[in-house]
């Protein structure tokens, strides 16, 4: 953790190097209507190397957002529709036997891309989900006893349809924990939908996002994100937030104790801090603030808190639990 105050040189460098994040937001807005929260979350993931779980009903531009992000940063993109008959080799690749030469050659799968869209990830069986999550964690895959590194940056953006659960294989909580963020995508407002109509309700080819930044620039930005200052008081605030999900009574939030079955893991502490740093970087700052932590708390925590049966019976969702935590855990002094 960076506990030393940022130097003037670091502040100037971050202010200069972070400008492309705003340019990328503008470029994506030229293709996507609304969805500013989704765009910001994708850029935060890009800056931190965190994988993202996108949840929303069909037709909300999830695939378009991911493919546009790949084009905007000059990265390779692969989309894989997850189905019940999908095999791990369809994802990572396989060995092909050459009968004439009597040798095996490796055919790499779609996982070897900078941005992998795992569409409807909960429709694939557990073996395929495990292969995907192994690649997410290790950033390498094994084919025929040989290990192959995945490209950098490497981001998995998986989608789920929250409505159709028949014939699906829901991911266990331990696997969900591997995703840095879970983003809930909502319907557009009437004004946004009118703009979507104006842009999309035509047979002409739709505009594509322009290239804004190179992959090398992203790697440089990640180095600077790691140097964003996190004050000791802010670090204690992050730990207090996550600890309150495990022991609400000790945090003085007794009413949450019956609503939480299992609290967030230490990964939540790590990603809250990383995402707060990345948000500060996006705004050209060399130091993180409490509002940065609060801004990313829902995406980081909502899939890491397991609500109790009482909460489900009362219709209390994890977002409501996170909102109470942010209200009740004292801000750093």
N, C-alpha and C positions, 0 to 999 in steps of 0.2 A: 504494500500500500504506500502511495506517495504521501508522506506526512510533511515534507518540507514545502514551504510556500513557493509558488511558481515564480521564476525569474521574469524580468521584463522581456528578455529574449524569447523565452518560451511563450509568453503571452502573445507577443508579436507574431511568432511563427504559427501558433494555432489560429490566430485571427486571419492570417494570410492563407493558410492551408485549408481552412474549413469552408471557404467560399463555395467550393464545388458542391457541397451538400445542398445549399440553397438553389444552385443552378439545376441540380438534379430534381429537386422538388418541383421547380417550374417546368422542367422538361416533361416530367411525368404527368403534371397537371394538364399539359397540352393533349394528352392521350386519354387520361382518366378524368372523370367528372366526380368531384367530391373526393371521398375516401382519403382525406388528409391524414387521419389517424393511421390508416393502413400504410400509406406512403412513409410516414415518419417512422413507423415500426420497422419497415423493410430497410430503411437507411440505418437505423440503429443496429439492426442485425448485421448489416454490411460492415459497419464500423467495428463490431465486436466479434464477428465470426459465429454468432449464435444462430441456431436453427429455429424456425418459426412454424407454429401450428396455426393454420387459418381455419376458422369455423364460420360457416355462413351458408345460407340456402343457395341453390344454383342461380346463376345469372347476375352475380354481384361483382363480376370482373376480377375474380381471384387469379385466374390463369393469365388474363391480360396484364394485370399488375406485375406478376412475376416475370413474364416474358419481356415486358417493357423495361423493367429494372435491369435485366441482363443486357439488353441492347444499349441502355443508357450508360453502362459502365464497360462496354466492349467485352463482355464475357460470354462464354458458351452457355447454351440453355438446352435442357432436355426435359421433356414432359412424359411421364409414364402414368398411364391409367391403371390403377390398382384394381384387380379383379380377383374373385375367389380361385381361379385356375392359374394365377401367376406363380412362377417359380423363382427362387432366389437367383438362378442363373440368368433369368430374364432381366434382372436388375444389375448384377455385378459383372456378368459375362461368363464365358465358358471356354474350354479347350476344344479345338476342332482338329480331328485326326486327318492327316494328309496321307492317304493310302499309297500314293505313288512314291513319296519320299519316306514313308514310315515314321513321320514325326508329328508332334502336336504343335499347333499354333494357338495363341491366345486371342480370342475375340472379346474385346472389352464391351461392357454393357453401358447403358445410358447414365449410370452413376458417375461416369468420368466426364462430368461437366461442371462448370463453375456454379451453375444454378440448376438444381434438380427439383422439379415440381412433381411431388408424389400426390397425384390427384385421387381423392377419396381413399386415403391411406387405410382407413378402417375396413375396407372391403377385401383386403388381402389377408391370407392366413398368417398365423403367428411366425412361421419360418421366414416369410418374406419380410415381415415387419422387423424381425430380429436382424436380418441381413442389412436392412436399411439403417437401423439404429447402431449396428456395429460400425458401419461406414461413417456415420455421424460422429461417433465417439472417437474412433481411432484415426479417422481421416485417411484410411488406407483399406484395401480389400485384398483378400487372398484368392487366387485362381490357380487351381492345379498345384498347390503347394508353393506357389511363388507370390510374393507380396508386391503390390503395386500402390504407390502413393497417389492420392487424389489431387486434382489441381488446386491451386490457391488463387483466389479465395474459393472455398467450397461451402455452399449453403444449401441445406435441404429446406424446402418450403412445402409442407404437407397440408392438404385440405381435408376437411371433414364436413359432411352434410349432417346437421343436427337433427333432421326430421326423419329420415329413412334409416331405421335401425335393423330392419329385417335382413338377414343374410350378411351381417357385418361381424367383424372380429374386433371389438373394442380394445384399445391398447390399455394394458395395465398401468396403474399409477406410476410404477417404477420406470416404465418406458416413457410416459408423458413427461416425467421429470427431466428427461434429456433435452427437451425443447426449451430454449431460453425464454421464448415468448409464446403466449397463446393470444391471438388477436381475434376478437369477435367482430365480424363484418355485418353491418346493419344496412337496412334499405336506405336508398337515397331520399332526400327531402323532395317535395313536389317541384321546387325550383330546380334542383339538380336533375330530376328525372326529365323535366322539360328540356334542359340543356342536352341530356343524353339523346332525347328524341331528335333534336336539331342536328346533332353530330352524326348519329348512327343510323337513323332511319332513311338510308339511301343505299343504292347498289354500288356506288363508287368506292374505290379502295380507301380504307381509313388511313389517316396519317400515322406514321410510326414515330416512336420517340427518337430524338436526336442523341448522338453520342456526346457525353458530357465529360467523362473522366476515364482514365485508364486503370487497369488492374494494378499497375505499379503504384499509382497515386493512392489507391485504397490501402495497400500495404504500408505506405508511408503514413497515412492517416491513422492506422491502427497503432503504430509506434507512438504517435503523439497522444492518442486516447489514453494509452497506458500511463502517460506522464501527467494527466490532468490531476490536479491536487484534490485529495479527499482529506478534509480536516479530521482529527481524532474524534471530535464531537459528532461529526456526521457519520463516521464509521460506527460509533456506539449507537446512534439512532437507527441505522440499518439493522444492526444486531438486535436491538430492542424490538423492532417491528417483527422480525422473523421469529424471535423467541416468544413473542406474544401469541403467535399462532400455535405454539406447542404448549405453553403454560399460561393461558389467559388469566387465571386467578392470580398468579405471581405478578403479572403485569397490572393488576388492579382492574381487569376487565372480566369480572366474574360471569356476566351474562353471556359471554361468548363460549364459556367452557362447555356447555351442553350442546352447542351448535357445531363444534369442531371435533371430528373423530381422530384425524391425524393432521399434524401441522406440517409446515414447509421444511424441506431439507436444507442442509448447508449450501446446496446449489443456489437456493433463492438468495442467500446472502451475497454470494459471488456475483450473480447476475444483476441484482439490484444495484450493486456498486458499479459494475461494468457499464450498465445501461445509463446510469446517472452520469458517469464520465462521458459517455458517447453523446448524450443529450447536451451536456455542457460544451463539448467540442462543436456540435452542430450550430450552437449559438455563438461560437467564436470565443468562448471563455476557457481559461486555463484552470478553473476551479469549479467543483461541483457544489450545488446548493441543495437544501432540503426539498425545494420544489422540483428539482430534477428527480429525486427519489420518489416523491409522491406521484409525479407524472407517469412513471413507468411501473408503479407498484401493481396495478391491476393486471397488466400483461404478464408480469413476472410471477405473480402469486396465485392467480385464479385457478390454474391447473395443478398447483402444488398443495392446495388445501383440500382435504377430503371432508366434506360436510357430513355431519351425523345424520342418523335417521330422523331425529327430532327436527333438524333443520329442513330436511326434505319434506317432512310431514307439514311443516309450517310454511313451506314455499320460500324458505330463505336460501338464496343463491350465494355462491362464494364471493361474487362481486360485492354483495351487501356486507359480507363479513369483512372483506378488505376495506370497505368504506368505513366501517366502525373502527377498525384498527387505526386507520389514518386519522380519525377524529380523536381517539382516546390516547394513543401513544404520544407522550410529550415530545415536542420538537426540541432539537439540540439548542443549548444556550450558548 
